[in-house]
Amino acid sequence: MKIYSGCGNTFIIEMYQKEHDNPNFAKGICQDRVDGYMMVKTSPLEMILYNKDGSVASMCGNGIRCLIQYCYEHGIIKDFQNQVLTGCGLIETKIINIFPFMVYVRMNNPLFTYIDNRVYLDEPLRLESKFHSPTYHISLVDVGVWHGIIIPDDFEKAQEDAKAICDLPLFKNNLNVDIVKITNDIYVKTYERGVGFTQACGTGVMATFIILKKLNRIKENKIQIHTDGGMIEAGMDEKGYYIVGSSRYEII
């Protein structure tokens, strides 16, 4: 088994073994610094991914880059362009650099209609607790997994409330929460369901870019977004939406 990191988002990766394809194995093998457990299938190339709590992740922007590096280094793939089957369908990838290892990932077209048949775009969301009742404005988008984007006035307080937002009955623990800070740069911190706060989230970066464009908060067709684990490029080109970021073999 190997551990790979996509901007600090860490995954144990191995070839597919049926006896390991279960939530209990994933929970047992993931340590404090490991965010997920991934298995690789071939013919077709496929990513099976569990979060550290044993829940299944249909897509992961950082994880898929790690999978591509693992497959390239182990001779599973030889071409630079590859399609990967995920829980949200086929995802196109392209290796664009070896040292450092960089992968372009073309994401699925976003969906905005949530499971209650509503579109949430800068919608007010009120939390109720014993100590405070803040109101946030949230925008929802599905980029393979559902993300809720918040651009709060109080960034630190929003981090404290991220889990409570994720756990709201409306979202049924089906949502990753991205807290965005816009200054001279754009910084995003993601609370992932089944994981908690991570060093970076590739789908979260993609979701952030899409919503910022939708809200007319940015004009550019590509931007560099800061995460705790490093920089990820998000943008749109003639093929659609994409992210570009690094991955590396990690010793923990």
C-alpha positions, -999 to 999 in steps of 0.1 A, spaced: 0 0 0 12 35 -8 2 69 6 -2 98 -18 -10 134 -12 -29 159 -34 -20 192 -18 -20 177 16 -52 156 10 -39 121 18 -49 87 5 -38 51 10 -38 35 -25 -36 -1 -35 -49 -24 -63 -84 -36 -59 -90 -65 -35 -125 -76 -29 -120 -84 7 -109 -48 13 -139 -33 -4 -159 -25 27 -164 4 51 -149 -13 81 -116 -20 64 -114 16 53 -121 29 88 -95 6 103 -67 14 79 -70 52 78 -49 69 104 -53 105 118 -34 120 89 -50 99 62 -82 112 46 -93 83 25 -87 47 13 -85 41 -25 -84 10 -46 -76 9 -83 -94 -13 -108 -83 -18 -144 -102 -25 -177 -115 1 -174 -94 22 -151 -116 28 -121 -113 46 -87 -130 31 -56 -127 56 -28 -138 55 8 -136 84 32 -119 78 65 -153 73 83 -161 44 58 -185 64 37 -181 62 -1 -169 92 -21 -182 94 -56 -155 117 -68 -124 135 -54 -104 161 -74 -73 156 -53 -77 118 -51 -80 113 -88 -46 130 -94 -31 108 -68 -46 77 -85 -31 88 -118 4 92 -103 1 58 -86 -9 42 -119 18 59 -139 45 50 -114 34 14 -112 31 10 -150 -6 6 -150 -10 34 -175 16 45 -201 -3 73 -219 -5 108 -205 -42 111 -213 -65 87 -194 -102 83 -185 -111 72 -150 -144 56 -141 -157 72 -108 -190 71 -89 -201 102 -110 -191 88 -144 -160 90 -166 -135 117 -158 -108 128 -183 -73 134 -170 -40 145 -185 -6 143 -170 10 177 -178 42 174 -157 63 147 -140 85 166 -116 65 178 -98 37 155 -108 8 177 -122 -25 165 -136 -53 183 -155 -87 170 -145 -117 178 -166 -147 179 -144 -183 170 -151 -207 198 -159 -221 213 -127 -257 207 -115 -275 233 -94 -309 217 -86 -307 202 -52 -325 171 -40 -355 193 -28 -358 205 -65 -346 240 -55 -316 260 -67 -296 276 -39 -277 306 -51 -266 330 -23 -297 318 -3 -300 328 34 -294 299 58 -301 304 95 -285 282 122 -302 278 155 -283 270 186 -283 278 223 -256 304 220 -261 321 187 -282 321 156 -261 332 127 -274 336 91 -251 326 62 -257 328 25 -251 295 8 -248 284 -28 -251 247 -38 -234 230 -67 -228 194 -76 -194 188 -92 -195 150 -87 -202 156 -50 -224 183 -36 -207 214 -22 -222 244 -3 -202 276 -8 -202 303 19 -185 337 17 -189 348 54 -182 381 71 -167 362 100 -144 335 85 -133 320 118 -169 317 131 -180 301 99 -153 274 104 -168 267 138 -203 263 123 -192 242 93 -201 208 108 -235 221 120 -242 233 85 -232 199 71 -254 181 96 -285 201 89 -315 178 82 -319 196 48 -285 184 37 -287 149 54 -249 149 57 -248 149 19 -229 182 16 -193 194 18 -190 229 31 -165 254 15 -157 286 34 -143 312 11 -122 342 20 -117 369 -8 -89 394 -3 -62 400 -29 -63 362 -33 -90 336 -30 -86 311 -1 -110 282 6 -112 258 35 -134 228 31 -152 207 56 -157 173 39 -184 149 50 -169 118 64 -135 135 69 -138 169 85 -115 198 76 -89 188 51 -57 205 38 -73 208 4 -103 197 -16 -102 195 -54 -139 194 -60 -143 222 -34 -119 244 -54 -139 236 -86 -172 243 -68 -158 276 -55 -147 288 -89 -181 279 -105 -201 297 -78 -178 328 -78 -184 330 -116 -221 325 -111 -223 353 -85 -201 376 -107 -174 378 -79 -147 369 -105 -143 377 -142 -114 355 -151 -118 321 -168 -90 306 -147 -78 314 -112 -53 301 -86 -71 292 -54 -52 289 -22 -58 260 2 -39 250 34 -21 223 13 -11 245 -16 -24 261 -48 -49 246 -72 -58 261 -106 -95 261 -114 -110 273 -147 -130 267 -178 -118 261 -213 -133 249 -246 -139 215 -231 -156 227 -199 -146 230 -163 -112 218 -150 -87 218 -122 -49 214 -123 -29 205 -93 0 184 -80 3 151 -62 32 133 -46 42 101 -28 41 107 9 58 91 38 37 95 70 
